[in-house]
Amino acid sequence: MLLTVMWMMTALVAGFMAGRISMYGIWEGEEEEKEERNAEPDRHVRIWRRKGHCQEADRTAWTVGSPVSGEVVAREEGEHPTVVIYPDTDKLYAPVSGKISRLFPMGNSFCFTTEFGAELYIQAGGADDDLLSRYYRPRIIRNEVVEKGKLLLEFDRSGLEAEGISAEVSVCVESAFYGGEVRVTAGDYVKAGEELLQVLEPSGQAAVTTV
């Protein structure tokens, strides 16, 4: 009888301990699962922030070269940035690829639409008398599409100066499309084709890279 009672008590204790262990395991598993569930949104947020972090790339800058070789005698910034060059040659070249959108009657000035949309006004000499047009020999026609370095104009510096006319060449940025920034980068002396100006795309349109 005593053995039977002891056996029953042992079975009860064992059952009770097994139940406690089982319940503890369930509670512990639930707590771990709960912690995982609570941690999951934070992990997604971290990943989202890491993957969704946006970094603004440098703005695209286009170069406008010098149409002539010579000494830079004036630089003007502002609404219409302008560079004036006293040339040491009688030839004027396309400062960038684009289109001759307008050729003025004297033949010494024209409007130039660059391949990236900026509008340039280029003039050689300060003559405004039609009789002086003999000193200019344009090598392009209106609406002609040209590559950078294409010969645009030949002019007689000596003849102009003998007439008391300046032979200086000016490059003016009439517009830089949608508020693009223009920087005058020319040094004191430039060669034909060397950088004269930089035209930067508007900051709001800069490329955005996702990392």
C-alpha positions in Angstrom: 0.0 0.0 0.0 2.8 2.4 1.0 4.6 1.6 -2.3 1.5 2.4 -4.3 1.0 5.7 -2.6 4.7 6.6 -3.1 4.5 5.7 -6.8 1.3 7.8 -7.2 3.0 10.8 -5.6 6.1 10.4 -7.7 3.9 10.3 -10.9 2.1 13.4 -9.8 5.3 15.4 -9.1 6.7 14.2 -12.5 3.6 15.2 -14.3 3.5 18.6 -12.6 7.2 19.3 -13.4 6.7 18.2 -17.0 3.7 20.6 -17.3 5.7 23.4 -15.9 8.6 22.8 -18.3 6.1 22.6 -21.2 4.4 25.8 -20.2 7.7 27.5 -19.6 8.8 26.4 -23.1 5.6 27.8 -24.6 5.9 31.1 -22.7 9.5 31.4 -23.7 8.7 30.6 -27.3 5.9 33.2 -27.3 8.1 35.8 -25.7 10.8 35.1 -28.4 8.2 35.3 -31.2 6.8 38.5 -29.7 10.2 40.0 -29.5 10.8 39.0 -33.1 7.5 40.5 -34.2 8.3 43.7 -32.3 11.8 43.9 -33.8 10.7 43.2 -37.3 9.4 46.6 -38.1 12.6 48.3 -36.9 14.6 45.9 -39.1 12.5 46.8 -42.1 12.8 50.5 -41.3 16.6 50.2 -41.1 16.7 48.4 -44.4 14.3 50.9 -46.0 16.3 53.8 -44.8 19.5 52.2 -46.0 18.1 51.3 -49.4 16.1 54.4 -49.7 18.8 56.9 -48.8 19.1 59.4 -51.6 22.3 61.1 -52.4 22.3 64.1 -54.8 25.0 63.6 -57.5 27.1 66.4 -58.8 25.2 68.6 -61.3 26.1 68.1 -65.0 28.3 70.9 -66.3 28.7 71.6 -70.0 31.8 73.4 -71.4 31.7 76.3 -73.8 35.1 76.7 -75.4 36.8 79.9 -76.7 36.0 80.7 -80.3 39.4 82.3 -80.7 42.9 82.4 -79.2 43.8 85.5 -77.4 43.9 87.6 -74.2 40.8 87.7 -72.0 40.2 91.4 -71.5 36.9 91.4 -69.7 34.6 89.1 -67.7 31.1 89.9 -66.8 28.8 87.7 -64.7 25.1 88.2 -63.9 22.0 87.8 -66.0 24.0 87.5 -69.2 27.6 86.3 -68.5 30.0 87.6 -71.1 33.7 87.1 -71.9 35.6 89.5 -74.2 38.8 88.3 -75.9 41.4 90.3 -77.8 42.2 87.8 -80.5 45.6 87.0 -81.9 44.2 85.2 -85.0 41.8 86.2 -87.8 39.7 83.1 -87.5 36.7 82.3 -85.2 35.6 78.7 -84.5 32.5 77.0 -83.1 33.0 77.0 -79.3 30.8 73.9 -78.9 28.6 71.8 -81.1 25.2 73.3 -82.0 23.2 75.3 -84.5 23.5 78.7 -86.1 20.1 80.0 -85.1 20.6 83.5 -86.5 23.2 85.2 -88.7 23.2 89.0 -88.7 23.6 90.9 -92.0 27.0 92.3 -91.2 28.3 88.8 -91.0 30.3 89.5 -87.8 27.7 88.3 -85.2 25.3 85.4 -84.8 23.2 83.5 -82.3 24.3 80.0 -81.5 22.1 77.3 -79.9 24.3 74.8 -78.2 23.6 71.1 -78.2 22.7 71.3 -74.5 20.2 74.1 -75.0 22.1 77.3 -74.0 21.8 80.3 -76.3 25.0 82.2 -77.1 25.5 85.5 -78.8 28.9 85.8 -80.5 30.3 88.9 -82.1 33.6 89.8 -83.7 34.5 93.5 -83.8 32.4 96.4 -82.9 31.5 97.5 -86.4 27.9 98.6 -87.1 28.5 100.2 -90.5 27.4 98.0 -93.4 30.4 99.4 -95.4 32.7 97.5 -93.0 31.2 94.2 -93.8 34.0 93.7 -96.3 36.2 92.9 -93.3 34.1 89.8 -92.5 33.8 86.6 -94.3 31.3 84.2 -92.6 31.8 80.5 -93.3 28.4 79.4 -92.2 24.7 79.9 -93.0 21.7 80.3 -90.9 20.3 77.0 -89.4 23.5 75.2 -90.2 24.4 72.5 -87.6 28.1 72.5 -86.8 30.5 70.6 -84.7 32.9 72.2 -82.1 36.0 73.5 -83.9 34.2 74.3 -87.2 35.4 77.5 -88.8 32.6 80.0 -88.5 34.2 83.3 -89.5 37.3 84.9 -90.9 37.8 88.6 -90.3 40.5 91.2 -91.0 41.8 92.5 -87.6 44.3 94.9 -89.2 41.7 96.4 -91.5 39.2 96.9 -88.7 41.8 98.5 -86.4 42.9 100.8 -89.3 39.3 101.9 -89.4 39.4 102.6 -85.7 37.2 99.6 -84.9 37.9 97.2 -82.1 38.7 93.6 -83.2 37.6 92.1 -79.9 35.5 89.0 -79.8 32.7 88.7 -77.2 30.8 85.6 -76.1 27.6 86.2 -74.2 25.3 83.6 -72.7 21.8 84.9 -73.6 20.0 82.0 -71.8 21.0 78.9 -70.0 17.7 77.0 -70.0 15.4 76.9 -67.0 17.7 78.8 -64.6 20.9 76.9 -65.2 23.9 78.5 -63.6 26.8 79.9 -65.7 30.4 80.1 -64.4 33.1 82.1 -66.1 36.2 79.9 -66.0 38.6 81.5 -68.4 42.0 82.5 -67.4 43.9 85.6 -68.6 44.7 83.8 -71.9 42.9 81.2 -73.8 43.5 79.1 -76.9 40.7 78.3 -79.4 38.7 75.5 -78.0 39.8 75.8 -74.4 37.2 76.2 -71.7 35.8 79.7 -71.4 32.5 79.1 -69.6 30.7 76.3 -67.8 26.9 75.9 -68.0 25.4 73.9 -65.1 22.0 72.2 -65.1 19.5 73.6 -62.6 20.1 72.3 -59.1 16.5 71.0 -58.9 17.2 68.7 -61.9 20.4 67.2 -60.7 20.6 63.5 -61.0 19.6 61.5 -57.9 21.4 58.2 -57.1 19.8 55.6 -54.8 22.2 53.6 -52.7 
